[in-house]
Amino acid sequence: MKKFLLPLLFLLLFILESLFVQFLPSDLFGSRVLVPRFLFSALLLLTIYVGKKQGIIYGAIFGLLVDVVYIEVIGIYFFLFPFVCYLISKVMQVMQSNIVVVFLATLFGIALLEVGVYEMNFLIHVTALDFMTFINLRFYPTLILNAIFILVALYPLKRQFEKYAVALRDE
């Protein structure tokens, strides 16, 4: 994978998230909220298969992009994307990086991100949802949606990121 293709992949996933939300019928799942974290899933996979440094850098860049484009409070995703990438890199130093462990670690990272975003929004009074309502209406549906995405995208992204890691070592 060429170096310039990696940011394009992440940009495509960033755009795909908004298209998914725009074209998904809002009344399809009742009051449940499905939040696609396709970009963040790919960032976690980059962190696992390429390295902590690349994951944190791309996490900060695209976290800032998410904050600027979508969020009223600048800094939530700019802080949480690289922080969770760092935590997942530390977890993966202890664990084997087989497909099942990577799948579970990526879901765990998405869960950390969702809870972190909820807690920050709750602390600054952007949301009034209590925690159990958040869990039922947003957390579980988001994890299910992203688990399906990870199952579909894990192997192709793994292969591309491993090629990218080899290209980085060869330089």
Helices and strands as residue ranges (DSSP letters): H 5-23, H 38-49, H 52-70, H 76-94, H 99-123, H 131-134, I 135-139, H 140-170
